[in-house]
Amino acid sequence: MDVGALRGRLTTSFQTRRDQAKDLIERIPVLGRLVSEFARIEFIDRCMLIAAQGLLALIPTFVVLVAFFPNLMGTGIHEFADATGIGSSGDREIAGEVSVDQVRNQTGVIGIVVTLLSATSFARAIQRMYERVWEQPHVGGISGARRCFLWLLGWLVSVQTVAGVLRLLRGPGGLLPVMGRLGLQVGLVSVVWLATAWVLLFGRVRWSRLILGATLTGVVQVLYTRGSGLVMQPYVEQNAEQFGTLGVILAISTWMIGFGGILVGCAVVGRVVSEDPTVGHIVRSSEEAVRSSWTRLRRADATAAPPPAAPPPRSPRR
């Protein structure tokens, strides 16, 4: 086997693929900006930071909340299991590790406050991601911490609300009910992330510029959670059999990395595509076409409408 010839062929193939990629980027400018933006915001680091903060901050908060609100314990763990796709094995592992009485005895009012405040690190990671994507200066201090804390409470409530609405509308099987619930879920999740971006950016970016990224986040997140039930469940069951609770935590951390990648990637794509001149020209042309069509329809309706009846002639005064 000629190692030198093999290395030469591999080098030539790599250079050819690299030149083809550069040529494609030059032909489609939006791809070039996407590549540069992903490199600028340090995509991998942002995904790992959001995943780590979510794993270290949200799970303890979740345990404390379900311990002090027992009515939420069963449904909360079940919804989390459905969202991450950890399945029945992971559900049993998490439920078996949560002792309500022990958490209540060891956690007082101060512990609850400290847990909730530490959970804001997840919100701060998302805030810094949005600020980095939109090139906005960081807002910290008391104002930033208060905004992150309020967003975290609102986000937890919104997640429970969306799940509750979907449970209420869950009807008999069929294509229409399933597609209807899927569309409703995408719309609600998109609204949640639109409000998230606007709140954590302190309103420094207009709603219209955030809509595309929020919609992409909603669509991809819903597909991700639906697909997790098929992909993650065998993986989690195997890890649970081998490592117990540690295996479930490893599986959840893998899921969180994908979740962070969705948030970062959709935010970047939303900004780049919404600011692309070609896309902006298409959007403006579409708006003008819709506006002109609406104007023509109104004029046609006004022309087709019968003229008002003439008033009856008045009798001459005597």
N, C-alpha and C positions, 0 to 999 in steps of 0.2 A: 504494500500500500504506500503510495507516494504522498507523504504528509505535506510536502511543499506544494504539490499541485492541488491538493484538497484545500489547503489554506488559501491559495490564490483564487480558486473558484469561489470559496465562501466570501473572500474580500470583494471580489468583483460583483457577486450577487448582492452583497450589502450595499455597495456603492450605487448599484443600479436602482435598488429599492429606495435608497435615500434620495437620489436624484428625481425619481418619479414622485415621491412625496413632496419634495420642494416645488416641482413643477405644478402639482395639483394645488398646493397652497398659493402659489403665485396666480393661478387662474381663478381661484375662488378666494377673494381677500378675507371673507369672514372666517374661513378655516385658519388662516394665519393669525388673525387676532385671537381666535379661541385658544390656539396653542400658546401664544404669548401670555394670555390672561391666566390660563391654568398654571403656567410656570411662575407668573408674578405672585399669585396668591398662595403658592406652595400647596397644591391641591392635596397631596398625600398627608402632609402635616395637619391641615385643617380637618380632614376626615378623621384622622386618628385622635385629634384633640376633642372633637365633638363626641366621638365614640367613648373615649376614656372618661370624659366628664359625665356623660349620660350614664355609664355603667357605675361609676363611683358615687354619683350624686342622686340619681333618680331612684335606684333600687332601695337604698336606705330610707329615703323619703316615702317611697311606696309602702315599705314594711311598717313604718311608724303610722302612716295615715290609716292603713287597713287595720292596725291594732287598735286604734282609738275610735275607728268607725267600723265596727264589725259587720254592718250591713253591706259594706263595700268590699269586704275581704274576698268572698267567693266570686262575685262578679268581676271584681278588679283583677284578680289573678287569672280568671278564665279569659277575660278580654286581652290581657297581656300575653297569655299563651297563644291566643288566636292570632294576635298581631305579629308575634315573632315566629309563629309556626313551630313552637317547641313541643306541641303535642301533649298527650295525656301523661307520658312518662315525666316530662319536664314539669308539667303542672303538679303532679304528685310530689316531685322532689321539692319544689318551691313551697308548696303548702305544708309539707312535712317539716320544713325548717323554720316556719313562722309560728312562734308560740305567742299568742295574744297576751296571755297573763304575764309571761316573762318580759315582753316588751313594755307592757304597762307599768310593771313594777320597777323596771330599770330606767324608764324614760319619764322624766317629769316635764313640767311646763318649760323649764329652761332647755331641756334636751330637745323638745319639739321645736322651739325657736331656733336653736343652733342647727338642727337638722334642716329646717326650711331655708335658713340663710346659707348653709353650705350647698344646698341644692341649686342656688342661684348661679353657681359656677357653670352649670350646663347652659343657662340662659346667657351668661357672659361670653361663653365660647361661641354661641350662635351670633350674639351681637357683634363680636369682633370679626366673625366671618363675613357678615353682611357689610360691615364698615370697610373691610379689606376689599371686598368685591366692588363696592361702589366708591372706593377711594374717598372715604369720609374720615375726618379725625375722630379718634376714640373719645367717647363721653364716659368718664369714670366718676369716681367720688360718690357722694351720697345720692346725687341725682341719678347716676347710672345704676347704682345698686337698687334704688327704689324702683326704677323702671323695670329692671330685670326681675325683681321679686314679684311685682304686680303681674308682669307677663307670665311668669311661671304659674301663678295661681290661676290666671285666666286660661292658660293653655291646658292645665290639668282639668279644669271644669269643661272646657270645650271638647276635649277628647272624650270625657264621659258623656257629654251631651250628644255628640255625634253617634256614639255607640248606642245610646238610649233611643235616639230617633230611628236608627236603622232597625233596632229590635222591635219597635212599635210598628214599623212598616213592613216587617218581614211576613209575607203572605204565603200562599200555596206555591208550589213549584211551577215553573213555566218560564218561557223566554222573556216575556214582558216584565214580570215582577223582578227577575234577576237583573235584567238590564236597567230597569228603573232604579233599583237600589244602588247599582253600581254607578250610574250617572249622578244620583243624589249624593253618594259618598264622595265622588270626585269633586263635585261642586262645593260641598261643605268643607272638605279638607283644603281645597284651594283658597277659600275665603279665610280659613284659619291662618294659612301661611302668608296670605296677603296682609292680613292685620299684623302678623308677627313681624314681617319685614318693615312695615311702616312704623310700628311701635318701637322696635329696637333701633331703628335708624333715627328716631326722634323726629319723624316727619320731614327729614331733610331731602328726601327723594319723593317725587310726585307719585301718586297712586298709579297713574297711567303707565309709568315706566316700570312699576313693580308687578303689573298684572301678568305679563307673560311668564316671568320666573315663578310666580306663585301657582299659576295654572299648570306649568310643567311639573312643579313639585307635587301638586295634588294628584295628577295623573300617574306619575311614576311611583309615588309612594303607595297609592292604592293597588296598583299592579304588583308592586313589591311585596306588600303584606298579603295579598291574595296568593301569590306564588310561593311565599314562604311556607305556607301550610303543606305544599307538595314537596319542596326541596329540603326544608330544614328538619321536618319531623323524623325521617330515618336517621339523619345525622345526630340529632339530639338523643334519640333513643339508644343509639350505639354508644354515645359518650356517657349517657346516664348509667348504662350497664357496666361500663368499664371504670368510670371515675366518680359516679354518684353526682352530688351537687356541683362539684368542681367542673365536671363535664358539661353540665347545663350552663354554668356561668361562662365557660369558654364558647359555647354555642351562641349564647346571647351576645357576647362581645363581638363575635363574627357578624351577627345580624346588625349590631349597632354601627360597625364600620361601614356596612352597606348603606345604612340609614344616613350616616353622615355624608357619604359620597353623594347620595341623592340631593341632600340639601345644598351642598357646595356646588355640585355640577349643574343643577338646575338654575341656581342663582347666577352663575357665570354665563351659562347659555342664554338665559333670559335677558341679561344686560347686553351681551354682545349682539344678539339677534335684533333686539329692539332698537339698538343704536346704529345698526347697519344701514347705510344710505339706500341700498337697493330695497331692503325690506320697508324702510320708511316711505320710499316712493310708491311701493305697491300698496301700502296701507292708505296713504293719502289718495292715491288713484281710486282705490275701492271706496273710500269715504265720499269722494266727489261723485263717483258713479251712482252710489246709493242715494246721495242727496239730490242729484239731478233726476234720477228716476222717480223719487218721491215728489219732486216739484212737478214733473210732467203728469203724474197721476192726479195730483190735486188740480192742475189746470184742466185735465180731461174731465174730471168730475164736475168742475165748475161750469164747463162748456155744455156738458150733457144735461145738467139740471135745467128743468123748465123755468122760463122767466116768471117772475112774480106776477100774479094776476093784477090787472089794472083796477083801480078803485072805481066804483060805480059813479056815473056822472051826478053831480049835484043839481038839484032843481033850482031854477033861478028864483031869487028872492022877489017877492012882490012888494 
